[in-house]
Every structure is written in C-alpha cells, then in structure tokens.
Amino acid sequence: MGQPTPARKADGWWRSAVIYQVYVRSFADGDGDGTGDLAGVRAKLPYLAELGVDALWFSPWYPSPMKDGGYDVADYRGIDPAFGTLAEAEKLIAEAGESGIRTIVDIVPNHVSDQHAWFRAALAGGPERELFHFRPGRGDHGELPPNDWRSQFGGPAWTRLPDGDWYLHLFAPEQPDLNWAHPVVRQEHEDVLRFWFERGVAGVRIDSAALLAKDPDLPDFVEGRDRHPYVDLDELHDIYRSWRAVADAYDGVFVGEVWLPDTERFARYLRPDELHTAFNFSFLSCPWDAGRLRRSIDETLAEHAPVGAPATWVLCNHDVTRTVTRYGRADTGFDFATKAFGTPTDLALGARRARAAALLSLALPGSVYVYQGEELGLPEVELAPEVIQDPMHVRSGGTDPGRDGCRVPLPWTAGAPYAGFGGEPWLPQPADWPAYAADRQAEAPGSMLSLYRAALRIRRSEPGFGDGPLTWLPAPEGVLAFARTDDLLCAVNLAAGPVELPPHTQLLLSSGPLDAQGLLPQDTAVWLHA
C-alpha cells in the first residue's frame, strides 16, 4: 500500500471529507473479463491513497441482473459474482481502512430487483405480495393501470401480470417498489444496515431517499395538490429516525439522495436525529455563471445552517453528463430532458472550466464528492445506440442517450490494451482514451490528475478548508471571491477577461497559469494566502 495521508479527526470526519465515488463495473478489471471488480479496486488502493481521498462510496455491488446498473438489487447481503465475493469485500473494507480510507455503501430502499426472493415469492402468490404495491387495474376488464403515475425512466409506472393484477415500479419494470407501510420491509432494511456496519463500513448512501413512502390510496397525480402522492411524504422521517438510531450504534453516517426544490423541506431530512448529509444538486445543476453559482452556494449554506448540517458539493456522478463536456457546451446547466446526441462541445473550454470548478468546490464549506474519472478530466463518451444498456435510453425509444456515456471504463495505462482497464470493456472506450490515462497524467505536472492531487494535499494541510465559515469578498462582476479564514482565500474568474488577484502573500494553487501581467485569466481559479 502507498503511504496513507494524514486522516482527519474521527469525530465528524464526514463534515469535511472528500469522498470518491466508485462505480465498480467501470473502475478497474482485476480478472480480465471486461467488467470492473473488487480485485481491481483493491489493486488501485495505492492510487486512491495518493490521490488523497477520505472515503470511497461504492455504487451498488450486490447481486443484480444489471437491468439498471446494479440499482436493481437481488440480495443485499452478498456481492455480485461479476465483482467478487463477500470475503473480498470485507478485505477491501479493511485494506482501505489501513490506507486511511473509509467505505460507504449504497442502499436502494425504494425498490428491489424482480429477481429478489420476496418478489419471486409474491409472484407465486405468497404473503410477500403485501411487501409490494399490487393493485387491480381500472377499466371494464382491468386493462388500464391503477393510476396515472409515470416511471422515472419513461412510460407507465405499472406493469400488468398474467393474473390480471398490476404492480408499481417508479423506475424500470424490473424494479418493483417496496411497500414501506409494512413493518417487515422496515425491519429488513434496518437489519441490512447492521449487516454492513458490522463489516466495517463507515456510512451508507441512500438512493432516491425521498420516494419510499407512498400515499396509501395511490391517487392519480394532480398538479398543484398539497401532498405529492409519493415524493417527500412526512412518513419518511420516522423511517430515517429509526435508521439514525441504528447508525449511531456503530458511529455510522448517512448521505441521502434527496432531490427537492423546497429548501425548508429538504433541511428536514438533515435534522440531528435523521440523516447526516444529503447531496446538493442545486450546485451540480448550475450553469457556468458567477451569479447563479453564488446564489446556489448562498442558498445551500442557508438551508443547512438551521439544522447544523454540513453542505455537500458535487460536480458529477454516475447519472449525469461529465463535467468537462457539460461545461464545454453552450448551455452548461444540467437537465436530463435536454440531453441529446451530437450536442456541440468545446472540450478545451470545458476542461478549463472543470479545473476551475474543482478548486471552487474543494474550497467550499463541507464535504465534497468526486466521481471516478473526474480527476482525469474524462469527457462524456457518445456511444453508438446499439451498445447503450441504460434503461433510460431504451424506455425513451432511443431519444434519450441515457447515462452510459459517463460510465465508460477508466483508462489507467496509456500503452496497454484497453488503456489498462483489463479485458475488453463492457462498454467500448473511445480511441483517444489512452491520452487520459492515469499513468500518463501522473507524470505531467499540469494534468488534471496533478491538479486534484495538489488540491487534496493542500486541503488536508489547511485547517481552514472543509466545514466552517465562508465570507464573500468584494470582487468585479463575474468573479467569485471568498475567504475561509482570515488568511485563506479562493477566487474564481467567470468574467469575460482577466482580473487582478485579491491582495495576497502567497499563491497556493492555480487551476491554470496566470497571464503575463500576473492577472487571473478567464475560467481560472486560485487558492491564496492573504
């Protein structure tokens, strides 16, 4: 193992952590079969330790038919054979800990796979039917769905069975929704939490955390009604208070995937007896615009302050267009509905902005999530429609390119077959992938990888970074400038031309070179000592 970087104090480590998301299937292939696996992750632990991250968040690694990239879980107490074994997972958790890196696993409580033992028993007519949402159809012969809900992936949220009944799935038909009003569902998930905490994980990421509870009447969706039938129902908070009691017994932490526009209701999930943190999608969704980014930062900090929770910052994950591509497009906001094949992209512009955004996000108060490959500056890959596996693409009739473009297996070694990933990858890599390889970037002082390594090293050595206060400084229009302490500053130039640096005594790090006059160029960020 590489030399571990100094760990933050254990108390509240999550308030300032840099957490690296591992999408196992695309990270590194240890056995040469073309699918990333736990052996591949274990082999790359020295790389991750040198990068300087505090924790690894693993997207679901459980047994799964992979109808939704592993988010269709068949068994929460196992590891998918394509990835390895439970014993290997336990070794990985322990070895990462020896390198000063904690582990966070992903739980998908809204639904399971249609291959889960409960659903198979339900289809056979067993009492497990009560653990899901089965309903008779409407219409003269039950030929219409029980209500008008739509799947997140397109099409109706109901599938009819040969016996005439319908079952609910807010995502793909292979992902039947659980009935969280049933005590067995609640007890099982609390037991699953204990199972993984007892194996040494430090935390749990909760997928689709605001969708679990459903209005028991399953009414039609009516725009503008006081209560949404399945998003952000008040019953959720009792569930998470019970979960928090489980986590507290193991000093475990939670991060929720909570997409809510109402900041007051969002903050309710972060009360001291519920979730520790939740993802900040406002910041991720912002275009490259100083005013909108500042507003997002201010609103994020304000919504977290009343409950004393730290903010989280993320530029990309396994569900969104990669940062370099997104910031290289004319409309740099994020919106699933506007994604399209062939969108013009200026990757050089996107890379400059992504470098600046990295320093911005790492300088903000709270914790930061880095999706695998962001530290390499990987762009979104435009895949041929016939190789796309994402159900979003399939259920849209091919109009939505889906999310596989950000899931293409990583390039590790420039001169090796498949850029050092392993065997022939499950998604094809583009011809220019070796140019982004980690080994090549490790030797290049100006590379994206070198920037991330330097930034994480400084972030750990400067106590003013991480959780704590932020003070905005006077700055020209189009420039974000703020202080984390009296002598620790960050400035980001989103204006149309170069600007003067704030008064300072030392330049700690820059996302790109200053110009010949020592000015901060457009789309560049710096960290300074005052």
C-alpha positions in Angstrom: 0.0 0.0 0.0 1.1 3.6 -0.5 1.8 5.9 2.4 -1.6 6.9 3.8 -2.2 10.7 4.0 -2.9 12.1 7.5 -6.5 11.3 8.4 -8.9 13.9 9.8 -10.0 13.5 13.4 -12.6 10.8 13.7 -15.3 13.0 15.3 -17.3 14.4 12.5 -14.9 13.3 9.8 -17.8 13.4 7.3 -18.3 17.1 7.8 -15.2 17.9 5.7 -14.4 14.7 3.9 -13.5 14.3 0.2 -15.4 11.2 -0.9 -14.6 9.3 -4.1 -17.4 7.5 -5.9 -16.5 4.1 -7.3 -18.8 2.7 -10.0 -17.2 -0.8 -9.7 -18.2 -2.1 -13.1 -16.2 0.6 -14.8 -13.3 1.3 -12.4 -10.7 -1.5 -12.9 -10.9 -5.1 -14.1 -8.8 -7.4 -12.0 -9.6 -10.7 -13.7 -9.6 -9.7 -17.3 -13.3 -10.4 -18.1 -14.1 -6.8 -19.1 -16.1 -6.0 -16.0 -14.6 -4.0 -13.2 -14.4 -5.8 -9.9 -13.3 -5.7 -6.3 -9.9 -7.1 -7.2 -9.4 -4.2 -9.5 -10.3 -1.7 -6.8 -8.0 -3.4 -4.3 -5.2 -3.1 -6.8 -5.8 0.6 -7.1 -5.9 1.5 -3.4 -2.4 3.0 -3.6 -3.6 5.3 -6.4 -6.6 6.3 -4.2 -4.4 6.9 -1.2 -2.0 9.0 -3.2 -5.0 11.0 -4.6 -5.8 11.9 -1.0 -9.5 11.0 -0.6 -11.0 10.3 2.8 -13.6 7.7 1.8 -14.9 5.6 -1.1 -18.6 5.5 -1.9 -19.4 2.3 -3.8 -22.3 2.2 -6.2 -24.3 -1.0 -5.6 -22.1 -4.0 -5.6 -24.8 -6.6 -4.7 -26.1 -9.5 -6.8 -28.1 -7.9 -9.6 -29.4 -8.7 -13.1 -28.0 -5.3 -14.0 -31.2 -4.0 -15.6 -30.3 -0.6 -14.1 -26.6 -0.7 -13.5 -26.9 -2.6 -10.2 -29.7 -0.4 -8.8 -31.9 -3.5 -9.2 -30.7 -5.4 -6.1 -31.5 -9.1 -5.7 -29.7 -9.7 -2.4 -28.3 -7.0 0.0 -26.2 -9.5 1.9 -24.0 -10.6 -1.0 -21.7 -9.4 -3.7 -22.4 -9.8 -7.4 -20.3 -12.7 -8.7 -19.1 -10.4 -11.5 -17.5 -8.2 -8.9 -16.2 -10.8 -6.4 -17.2 -12.3 -3.1 -18.3 -11.1 0.3 -15.0 -12.1 1.7 -13.3 -9.9 -0.9 -15.5 -7.0 0.1 -14.5 -7.5 3.7 -10.8 -7.5 2.7 -11.3 -4.3 0.6 -13.0 -2.5 3.5 -10.2 -3.5 5.8 -7.4 -2.7 3.4 -8.9 0.7 2.5 -9.1 1.4 6.2 -5.4 0.6 6.6 -4.7 3.3 4.0 -6.8 5.8 5.9 -9.8 5.5 3.6 -13.3 4.8 4.9 -16.0 2.9 3.0 -19.6 4.0 2.2 -22.0 1.5 0.6 -25.1 2.3 -1.5 -28.6 1.2 -0.3 -31.6 1.3 -2.7 -34.6 1.2 -0.4 -37.4 2.3 -2.8 -37.3 -1.0 -4.8 -35.6 -4.3 -5.3 -34.9 -6.4 -8.4 -37.7 -8.5 -9.8 -35.3 -11.4 -9.1 -35.3 -10.7 -5.3 -36.6 -13.6 -3.3 -39.5 -11.5 -2.0 -40.8 -10.6 -5.4 -40.5 -14.1 -6.8 -42.5 -15.4 -3.8 -45.0 -12.6 -4.4 -45.5 -13.6 -8.0 -46.1 -17.2 -6.8 -49.0 -15.9 -4.7 -47.2 -15.9 -1.3 -47.8 -13.5 1.6 -44.8 -11.5 0.3 -47.3 -9.8 -2.1 -48.1 -7.4 0.8 -44.5 -6.2 0.7 -45.1 -4.6 -2.7 -47.8 -2.5 -4.3 -50.1 -4.9 -6.2 -53.5 -3.5 -7.4 -56.3 -4.4 -9.8 -56.5 -2.4 -12.9 -59.1 0.1 -14.0 -61.4 -0.1 -16.9 -64.1 -2.6 -17.7 -61.7 -5.5 -17.7 -58.8 -4.2 -15.5 -56.9 -3.3 -18.7 -55.9 0.2 -17.5 -53.2 0.9 -14.9 -54.4 1.6 -11.3 -53.4 5.2 -11.6 -51.7 7.7 -13.9 -48.2 7.6 -12.4 -45.3 7.7 -14.8 -42.0 5.9 -14.4 -38.8 7.9 -13.9 -37.5 6.1 -16.9 -40.5 6.9 -19.1 -43.7 5.0 -19.7 -46.3 4.0 -17.1 -45.2 3.1 -13.6 -47.2 -0.1 -13.6 -46.8 -3.5 -15.2 -49.6 -6.0 -15.6 -49.1 -9.6 -14.7 -50.8 -12.7 -16.3 -53.2 -13.0 -13.3 -54.5 -9.5 -14.2 -53.1 -7.6 -11.3 -50.6 -4.7 -11.7 -47.5 -3.9 -9.7 -45.9 -0.5 -9.1 -42.4 0.5 -10.3 -41.3 4.1 -10.2 -38.3 3.1 -12.2 -37.9 0.1 -14.6 -40.4 -2.8 -14.6 -37.6 -5.0 -13.3 -37.5 -2.8 -10.1 -40.8 -3.3 -8.2 -41.4 -0.7 -5.5 -41.5 -1.9 -1.9 -44.4 -1.2 0.5 -42.8 0.9 3.2 -46.0 0.8 5.3 -45.3 -2.9 6.0 -43.2 -3.5 9.2 -41.3 -6.4 7.6 -39.8 -4.0 5.0 -38.7 -1.6 7.7 -37.2 -4.4 9.8 -35.3 -5.9 6.9 -33.6 -2.7 5.9 -32.6 -2.0 9.5 -31.1 -5.5 9.6 -29.3 -4.8 6.3 -27.8 -1.6 7.7 -26.5 -3.6 10.7 -25.1 -6.3 8.4 -22.8 -3.8 6.6 -21.9 -1.6 9.6 -20.7 -4.8 11.4 -18.4 -5.4 8.4 -16.7 -2.1 8.9 -18.4 0.3 6.6 -18.4 3.9 7.8 -21.5 5.1 6.1 -24.5 4.5 3.7 -25.6 6.4 0.7 -29.4 6.3 0.3 -30.7 6.1 -3.2 -33.9 8.0 -4.1 -34.3 8.8 -0.4 -37.4 11.0 -0.8 -39.5 8.4 -2.7 -40.0 5.4 -0.3 -43.4 6.3 1.3 -46.5 6.3 -0.9 -49.9 7.8 -0.3 -51.9 4.6 0.7 -54.7 5.5 -1.6 -52.3 5.6 -4.6 -54.3 8.5 -6.1 -53.8 10.0 -9.5 -51.2 12.7 -9.8 -52.8 16.1 -9.7 -50.5 19.1 -10.4 -50.5 21.6 -7.5 -52.1 19.4 -4.9 -51.0 19.9 -1.3 -49.4 16.5 -1.0 -47.5 14.7 -3.7 -48.5 11.0 -3.8 -45.0 9.6 -3.5 -42.4 12.4 -3.1 -41.3 13.7 0.3 -44.2 12.3 2.4 -44.0 13.1 6.1 -43.9 9.4 6.9 -40.4 9.2 5.6 -39.0 11.0 8.7 -40.0 8.3 11.1 -38.2 5.8 8.9 -35.0 7.8 8.9 -35.1 8.4 12.7 -35.2 4.7 13.1 -32.2 4.3 10.7 -30.3 7.0 12.6 -30.6 5.0 15.8 -29.1 2.0 14.0 -26.2 4.1 12.6 -25.5 5.8 15.9 -24.8 2.5 17.5 -21.9 2.0 15.0 -20.8 5.6 14.6 -22.1 5.3 11.0 -23.2 8.1 8.8 -25.8 8.6 6.1 -25.9 10.7 2.9 -29.2 10.9 1.2 -30.0 11.4 -2.5 -32.8 14.0 -1.9 -34.0 15.9 -5.0 -36.3 18.6 -3.6 -36.8 22.2 -4.7 -38.3 23.3 -1.3 -35.2 24.1 0.8 -37.2 24.1 4.1 -38.5 20.6 3.4 -35.0 19.5 2.2 -33.5 20.6 5.5 -35.9 18.4 7.5 -34.0 15.3 6.3 -30.9 16.8 8.0 -32.2 17.3 11.5 -29.9 15.9 14.2 -31.9 12.7 14.6 -32.2 11.9 10.8 -29.6 11.9 8.0 -26.1 13.4 8.5 -25.8 14.8 5.0 -27.6 15.0 1.6 -26.4 15.6 -1.9 -26.6 19.2 -3.2 -28.0 19.0 -6.7 -28.5 22.8 -7.0 -24.8 23.3 -7.3 -24.4 20.5 -9.8 -27.2 21.8 -11.9 -25.9 25.4 -12.2 -24.6 26.7 -15.5 -21.1 28.3 -15.5 -22.3 31.7 -14.4 -21.0 33.6 -11.4 -24.3 35.0 -10.2 -26.1 31.7 -10.3 -23.3 29.8 -8.7 -23.1 32.3 -5.9 -26.9 32.1 -5.4 -26.6 28.3 -5.2 -23.8 28.5 -2.7 -25.6 31.0 -0.5 -28.9 29.1 -0.6 -27.2 25.8 0.1 -25.4 27.2 3.2 -28.5 28.9 4.4 -30.7 25.8 4.2 -28.2 23.7 6.1 -27.5 26.3 8.9 -30.7 25.9 10.9 -30.1 22.1 11.4 -26.3 22.4 11.8 -25.6 20.0 8.9 -22.6 20.4 6.6 -23.2 21.1 3.0 -22.1 18.7 0.3 -20.7 19.7 -3.2 -20.6 17.5 -6.3 -19.8 18.2 -9.9 -20.7 14.9 -11.4 -21.9 11.3 -10.6 -22.9 8.2 -12.4 -26.2 9.7 -13.5 -25.1 13.0 -15.2 -23.1 14.2 -18.1 -19.4 14.5 -17.2 -18.2 17.9 -16.1 -15.8 18.6 -18.9 -18.5 18.0 -21.5 -21.2 19.8 -19.6 -19.1 23.0 -19.1 -18.0 22.8 -22.7 -21.5 23.2 -24.1 -23.3 26.5 -24.8 -26.0 25.7 -22.2 -24.0 24.4 -19.3 -26.9 23.8 -17.0 -27.9 20.2 -16.3 -31.2 18.8 -17.4 -32.0 15.2 -18.3 -34.6 16.4 -20.8 -32.2 18.5 -22.9 -29.5 15.8 -23.3 -29.2 14.8 -27.0 -26.8 13.0 -29.3 -24.4 15.2 -31.2 -24.6 18.3 -28.9 -21.6 20.6 -29.9 -18.9 20.6 -27.2 -15.7 22.6 -26.8 -13.7 20.2 -24.7 -10.8 22.6 -24.2 -13.2 25.2 -22.8 -14.9 22.5 -20.7 -11.5 21.3 -19.3 -10.5 24.9 -18.2 -13.9 25.4 -16.5 -13.8 21.9 -14.9 -10.4 22.6 -13.4 -11.6 25.9 -12.0 -14.8 24.3 -10.7 -12.7 21.6 -9.0 -10.9 24.3 -6.9 -14.1 26.1 -6.3 -15.9 23.0 -5.0 -13.0 21.9 -2.9 -12.7 25.3 -1.2 -16.4 25.5 -0.1 -17.5 24.6 3.4 -18.5 21.0 3.9 -17.7 17.7 2.2 -17.0 17.1 -1.5 -17.9 14.1 -3.7 -15.6 13.2 -6.7 -16.9 10.8 -9.3 -14.3 8.4 -10.7 -12.6 9.8 -13.7 -13.3 13.4 -12.9 -9.7 13.6 -11.6 -8.6 12.5 -15.0 -10.7 15.1 -16.8 -12.7 12.5 -18.7 -15.3 13.8 -21.2 -18.7 12.2 -21.8 -18.5 9.5 -24.4 -21.0 9.5 -27.2 -21.8 5.8 -27.6 -23.4 4.1 -30.6 -27.1 3.4 -29.7 -26.7 -0.3 -30.2 -24.2 -0.6 -27.3 -26.1 1.5 -24.8 -27.5 -0.5 -21.9 -29.2 2.2 -19.8 -32.9 1.6 -19.4 -33.5 5.4 -19.7 -32.3 5.1 -23.4 -34.4 2.0 -24.0 -37.6 3.3 -22.4 -37.3 6.7 -24.2 -37.5 4.9 -27.6 -33.9 5.9 -28.2 -34.4 9.6 -27.9 -32.5 10.0 -24.6 -28.9 8.9 -24.8 -29.1 7.8 -21.2 -26.3 7.7 -18.7 -23.8 5.2 -20.0 -21.6 7.9 -21.5 -20.3 8.8 -18.1 -19.8 5.1 -17.2 -17.3 4.1 -19.8 -14.5 2.1 -18.1 -11.5 4.2 -16.9 -8.1 4.5 -18.7 -5.2 3.5 -16.4 -2.2 2.8 -18.7 -1.6 4.5 -22.0 0.3 1.8 -23.7 -1.7 -1.2 -22.5 -4.7 -2.9 -24.3 -7.9 -1.2 -23.4 -5.9 1.6 -21.8 -5.0 -0.7 -18.9 -8.6 -1.3 -17.7 -8.3 -5.1 -18.0 -10.2 -7.2 -20.5 -12.3 -5.9 -23.4 -14.6 -3.4 -21.5 -18.4 -4.0 -21.2 -18.8 -0.5 -22.8 -16.4 0.5 -25.6 -13.7 3.1 -24.9 -13.1 5.8 -27.5 -9.9 5.9 -29.5 -8.5 8.8 -27.6 -8.9 7.2 -24.1 -5.2 6.5 -23.7 -4.5 10.2 -23.8 -6.4 10.5 -20.5 -4.6 7.5 -18.8 -3.7 7.9 -15.1 -0.1 6.8 -15.7 0.5 9.5 -18.3 -1.2 12.2 -16.2 0.8 11.2 -13.1 4.0 12.3 -14.9 2.6 15.6 -16.2 2.7 18.5 -13.7 -0.1 20.4 -15.5 -2.5 17.5 -15.8 -6.0 17.3 -14.3 -4.7 14.4 -12.0 -1.8 16.5 -10.8 -4.2 19.4 -10.0 -6.5 17.1 -8.0 -3.6 15.6 -6.1 -2.2 19.0 -5.2 -5.6 20.4 -4.2 -6.4 17.5 -1.9 -3.0 17.7 -0.4 -3.4 21.4 0.4 -7.0 20.9 1.6 -5.8 18.4 4.2 -2.9 20.6 5.3 -5.0 23.8 5.6 -7.4 23.6 8.6 -9.5 26.5 7.2 -10.8 24.2 4.4 -13.6 21.8 4.9 -16.5 22.6 7.2 -16.6 26.1 8.6 -17.4 29.7 7.8 -17.3 31.4 4.4 -17.1 35.2 3.9 -17.6 36.8 0.5 -15.0 39.4 -0.6 -15.6 42.4 -2.8 -14.9 41.3 -6.4 -15.5 42.5 -10.0 -18.6 41.4 -11.8 -18.3 37.8 -12.9 -15.8 36.9 -10.2 -16.4 34.8 -7.1 -14.0 35.6 -4.3 -14.3 34.4 -0.7 -12.3 33.8 2.5 -12.4 30.6 4.5 -10.2 32.1 7.3 -8.5 35.5 7.7 -5.6 34.3 5.5 -7.1 31.6 3.3 -8.8 32.8 0.1 -10.3 31.4 -3.1 -11.0 33.4 -6.3 -12.7 32.2 -9.5 -12.9 34.3 -12.6 -16.0 33.7 -14.7 -15.8 37.1 -16.3 -15.1 37.8 -20.0 -11.5 38.9 -19.4 -8.6 38.7 -16.9 -8.8 40.3 -13.5 -6.5 41.2 -10.7 -5.9 38.8 -7.9 -7.2 39.7 -4.4 -4.4 41.0 -2.1 -2.3 38.1 -1.0 1.1 37.0 0.2 1.3 33.5 -1.4 -0.3 31.7 -4.3 -1.1 28.2 -3.1 -2.6 26.7 -6.2 -4.0 27.8 -9.6 -6.2 25.8 -11.9 -4.2 27.3 -14.8 -1.3 29.7 -15.4 -1.7 33.4 -14.7 -1.2 35.7 -17.7 2.0 37.6 -18.5 0.8 40.6 -16.3 0.1 38.3 -13.3 -3.7 38.6 -13.8 -6.2 35.8 -13.3 -7.4 34.6 -16.7 -11.0 33.8 -17.6 -12.2 30.4 -16.4 -9.4 30.1 -13.9 -9.4 29.7 -10.1 -6.8 30.3 -7.4 -6.2 29.5 -3.7 -4.3 32.2 -1.9 -2.8 33.1 1.5 -3.7 36.6 2.4 
